[in-house]
Amino acid sequence: MEKGAITQYVDVAQVCLYAFWAFFAYLIYYLRQEDKREGYPLAYERIDTKPYLNFPPIPAPKTFLLPHGGEVLAPRQEASQWDVKAVPVAPWPGAPLDPIGNPMLDSIGPGSYAMRANEPDLTLDGLPKIVPLRIASGEKLVTHATQGTEADPAPNSGDYKQFTLSPRDPDPRGMEVIGADRRVGGVVRDVWIDVSEVMIRYLEVEVAGGKRVLLPINFSRIDRDRRQVFVHAILASQFAAVPTLEKPHQITFLEEDRICAYYGGGLLYATPRRVESYL
């Protein structure tokens, strides 16, 4: 026999090759099964159709520890998050949905959002990751609007480094916010920054009546010369309906999704003309 051969026809290299094939096949099976911890079983639009499981089967539940405390099982039995406030435009499955309420708030189409945890994203130090500059500036003085309550105090501004806006970039504070109809929707009062990524995430806009809402920086265009912030997604009058925060000094995962979904929905539903096709 040749050196390294186990029998007349099998050698170590061949055994290793077969072992690799077996391992790789199991790896694919394992990864596809782990894929199904969220979102399965699939459901069809027809109520009389059984859930679609596919192969491989859904794995057994596994316990995950959450950073904010508590635990969650995945996969888990989940009921429908909400009733879809829309009706099909045609009787066949897969037909487009026509909203019957306010599509910018009802999680429809481009305004859809997931029911994420109603907890803020945290830094490695356990502090809220996205905060207004009035807190992240490192100043000891915190205004009454950001202090919170004794049971839920606002983060101490001294816990953060001294973040400032670069003098080479325009400072949007005090700028007018112009909607898609070229009318003034509010005035920027503060900037919310991501202290981990060191970038602007939101602009805090004060609308008529003193209400403050957040504007994702991705939906804005700052004009330094005109001292204006242009927003194509929504009209000036629609800023007042932007979902608000439960706490004025922090934003949660769920609130981020709802706010961004509102502006995303405005790209299609802000005006009736946007819903119709060009041709």
C-alpha positions, 0 to 999 in steps of 0.5 A: 500500500502507498504511504498514508493509505488506510486500505488499498483504496482509501487514504488519509486525504480522502477521509479528510475530504469526506469529513470536510464535505460532511462538516460543510453540509452540517454547517449549511444546515445549522446556519439555515436553521438559525436563520429561522429564529426571527420571522418564521413560520411564514404566513400567506395573505390567505387566512385558509392557508397554513403557515409555510415552514420550509426546510430545515425545521424551525430550531428549538427556542434559545434564551438571549440576555438583553443589554437592558436587563431581562431575557427573550426567547427566540424563536417565540410565538408572536401575535400580529403586531397590529391590524393593517390599516389598508385594503387591497386594490384588487381581489388577487393575492399580492395586490397593492394595498390602499391606505385607509387612515394616515399612511405616514403614521400607520406603518404602511408601505415606505412608512413601515416600522418594526416594533423594536425595544422601547429602550435607548441604544447605549454606549459601552459605559451604559449611557444613552448613545444618541443625545442632544448637544446640550447634554453632550457638550459637557456643560454642567448646567442642564436646562429644565427641559432636559432634566427629567424626573427624580425617578428617571433623571436625565443623563448628567452632562458631565458624564460626556466628553465636550462635543462641539460642532466643527466651525468648518461646518454650518451650525443648523441651530436657529435655521428655519426648516423648509418643507417640500411646499417651500414653507417654514415648518419650524426652527432648529433648536438643537442637534442630536449627536451619536457620541459613539460614531461622533456624527449628527443623527437628528435635528431638534425642530421647534414647530408652531405652539412650542412642540419639539420634534426630531428630523433625521439628518439624512432627510435634510439639506442644510444651506449655509448661505440662506440659513435654511434647512430644506426637507423634501420628504414632508410638507411644512404643516406635517412637521407638527404630526411627527411622532414625539419622544417619551423623554425629552433627553433620549430616544429609543429604538422604537422611537427612532423607527417611528420617526424615520418611518414618518419621513419615509412615508412622506416620500410617497404619501405627503401629497396625493400627487406622489402616490400616482405614477408619472405615466 
